[in-house]
Amino acid sequence: MKFDILDSAEAIANTVNEIGFLPFFANEIKGFSIEEHCPAELWFSDVCDGPWEWKGPVIRSGCLYGKFFRNKAGFVSKEWFADFANYRRDGYDFDSRMDEGIANRKDAELYTAIAGQGKILSKRLKEICNYRKGGNTGFETVITRLQMCAYVDICDFVYMTDKSGKTYGWDVAEYSTPEHRFGYDAVTAAYKRDPSESFERIVRHLQSVFPEASEDAIRKVMSIRPV
């Protein structure tokens, strides 16, 4: 596939929807990242927005974003997310994991808090789940695992404002569940397939997009790994 230069949120969103998946950073598949196709001068520009600022607009266009690729960030299209979730979840809703006693306690606490709120800023999530000095530890590990397993995504990035309404600092991640954003039926549409079949569909699709990439490389980038 010949990539366009990724020089806007629209260009990134179009590419995600065209190929289904797009990691943020370079990986084992040559050319399969925003990093490799976005001009270097846009990454930390003082005069114009770049890929860091475009994350929110791409998400709001209908793409899913999170730490989906070997614990690193990237996008998945709505079209391909059902198979992605079926494979990564191994066919389990999170409620089923809790019912069968196979959900990690910390995972369950964070997931329940996010699902109960619909969407929640990371700062608030840490507060209500007691990730503070003297409290729980390992927030990044837990929230990354939930994203890698496709139970949680980042639904937006929000800037804090001061008393006069001016924004300041870095943007803050707002977490949600894919079901909250797109509905249960859309997210679980591939549950009729065995999770391994969903993974093979993803692998074969990416082989058609990147014919020069080895199958091992594709499987490595797209497989789930413990955090």
C-alpha positions in Angstrom: 0.0 0.0 0.0 1.2 3.5 -0.8 0.7 5.8 2.2 -0.3 9.4 1.9 1.7 11.9 4.0 0.0 12.0 7.4 0.0 15.7 7.8 -3.5 16.3 9.4 -6.1 14.6 11.6 -8.2 14.0 8.5 -5.3 12.2 6.7 -4.8 9.9 9.8 -8.5 9.1 10.1 -8.7 8.3 6.4 -5.8 5.9 6.7 -7.1 4.2 9.8 -10.5 3.6 8.1 -8.8 2.4 4.9 -6.5 -0.2 6.5 -8.3 -0.8 9.8 -5.3 -0.5 12.1 -2.6 2.1 12.6 0.0 2.1 15.4 1.4 5.4 16.5 5.0 4.2 16.5 7.3 2.3 14.2 7.3 -1.5 14.7 8.2 -4.8 13.0 6.1 -4.0 9.9 7.9 -1.4 7.8 5.7 1.6 7.1 2.9 0.6 9.5 2.9 3.7 11.7 2.1 7.3 12.0 5.7 8.0 13.0 7.0 6.8 9.6 4.6 8.9 7.6 4.2 12.2 9.5 6.7 14.9 8.7 9.3 15.2 11.5 8.8 19.0 11.8 5.1 18.5 12.9 5.8 16.4 16.0 6.8 19.2 18.4 6.0 22.3 16.5 5.4 25.6 18.3 3.5 27.1 15.4 1.1 24.4 14.3 -0.6 21.3 15.5 0.9 17.8 15.0 0.1 14.2 15.7 -0.1 14.7 19.5 -2.8 17.3 19.0 -4.6 15.3 16.3 -5.4 12.3 18.5 -8.6 13.9 19.8 -10.0 14.9 16.4 -9.2 11.4 15.0 -11.0 9.8 17.9 -14.0 12.0 17.5 -14.2 11.2 13.8 -15.1 7.6 14.9 -11.8 5.8 15.3 -10.8 3.9 18.4 -7.6 4.8 20.2 -5.6 3.2 23.0 -2.6 1.2 23.9 -3.5 -1.6 21.4 -0.2 -2.6 19.9 2.3 -4.3 22.2 1.4 -1.8 25.0 1.8 1.2 22.7 -0.7 3.5 21.3 -2.5 3.4 18.0 -5.9 3.4 16.2 -8.4 0.8 15.2 -11.3 1.5 12.8 -14.9 0.9 13.9 -15.2 -1.6 11.0 -12.4 -3.9 12.3 -12.9 -3.4 16.0 -15.4 -6.2 16.4 -12.9 -8.9 15.3 -10.1 -7.1 17.2 -12.2 -7.2 20.4 -13.3 -10.8 19.8 -9.7 -11.9 19.6 -8.2 -9.7 22.3 -11.1 -10.6 24.8 -10.9 -14.3 23.9 -14.6 -14.2 23.5 -15.4 -12.9 27.0 -17.3 -9.9 28.0 -15.7 -8.4 31.1 -18.8 -9.2 33.1 -18.3 -12.9 32.1 -14.7 -12.7 33.3 -15.9 -11.4 36.7 -18.7 -14.0 36.9 -16.2 -16.8 36.2 -13.7 -15.4 38.7 -11.0 -15.0 36.1 -10.8 -11.2 36.2 -7.9 -9.6 38.0 -9.2 -7.6 41.0 -7.5 -4.4 40.0 -8.7 -4.8 36.5 -12.2 -5.3 37.7 -12.1 -2.2 39.9 -10.9 0.1 37.1 -13.2 -1.4 34.5 -16.3 -1.2 36.8 -15.5 2.5 37.6 -15.1 3.4 33.9 -18.2 1.5 32.7 -20.2 3.0 35.6 -19.3 6.5 34.6 -19.6 6.0 30.9 -16.5 8.1 30.4 -14.0 9.5 32.9 -10.8 11.5 33.0 -7.7 9.6 34.1 -7.2 12.0 37.0 -10.7 11.3 38.4 -10.4 7.6 37.8 -7.2 7.5 39.9 -9.0 9.4 42.7 -12.0 7.1 42.9 -10.0 3.9 42.7 -7.4 5.2 45.2 -4.4 5.4 43.0 -2.7 8.0 45.2 0.2 8.1 47.7 -0.3 5.4 50.2 -3.0 3.7 48.1 -3.1 1.4 45.1 -0.1 1.1 42.8 0.4 0.1 39.2 -2.3 2.2 37.5 -0.5 2.3 34.1 0.0 -1.4 34.1 -3.7 -2.1 34.8 -5.1 0.5 32.4 -2.8 -0.7 29.7 -3.9 -4.3 30.2 -7.5 -3.3 29.9 -6.8 -1.5 26.6 -4.7 -4.3 25.2 -7.6 -6.6 26.0 -9.9 -4.2 24.1 -12.2 -3.6 27.1 -11.3 0.1 27.5 -10.3 2.8 25.0 -9.4 6.5 25.2 -12.5 8.3 24.0 -10.9 11.8 24.0 -8.2 14.1 25.3 -9.2 17.1 27.5 -7.2 20.1 28.5 -7.6 21.4 32.0 -8.7 25.1 32.4 -7.9 27.7 35.0 -10.3 30.0 36.8 -10.4 32.3 33.8 -11.2 29.5 31.4 -7.7 29.3 29.8 -6.3 25.9 29.0 -3.0 24.8 30.5 -0.6 21.9 30.6 -0.7 18.6 28.7 -4.0 17.1 27.6 -5.5 14.5 29.9 -6.8 11.1 28.7 -10.5 10.4 29.0 -11.3 6.7 29.3 -14.5 4.9 28.2 -15.6 1.5 27.0 -16.1 0.7 23.3 -19.7 -0.4 24.2 -20.4 3.0 25.6 -19.3 4.7 22.4 -20.7 2.4 19.8 -23.2 0.1 21.5 -23.0 -3.5 22.6 -24.2 -5.1 19.3 -21.6 -3.3 17.2 -18.7 -4.1 19.5 -19.6 -7.8 19.9 -20.7 -8.4 16.3 -17.8 -10.9 15.8 -18.6 -13.0 18.9 -20.2 -15.6 16.6 -16.7 -16.4 15.4 -14.0 -18.2 17.4 -11.4 -15.7 18.6 -8.7 -17.5 16.7 -10.8 -17.0 13.5 -11.0 -13.3 14.2 -7.2 -13.1 14.6 -6.6 -15.0 11.3 -9.0 -12.6 9.5 -6.9 -9.7 10.9 -3.6 -11.3 9.9 -4.8 -12.1 6.3 -6.1 -8.6 5.9 -2.8 -7.0 6.9 -0.9 -9.4 4.6 -3.0 -8.0 1.7 -2.1 -4.5 2.8 1.6 -5.2 3.5 2.6 -8.0 1.2 6.3 -7.5 1.8 5.9 -8.0 5.6 6.5 -11.4 7.0 3.6 -13.3 8.6 5.6 -13.5 11.8 6.0 -9.8 11.9 2.3 -9.2 11.5 1.4 -11.8 14.1 3.9 -10.2 16.5 2.5 -6.7 16.1 -1.1 -7.7 16.3 -0.9 -10.4 19.0 -1.7 -9.8 22.6 1.1 -9.9 25.1 0.8 -9.8 28.9 1.6 -6.4 30.5 
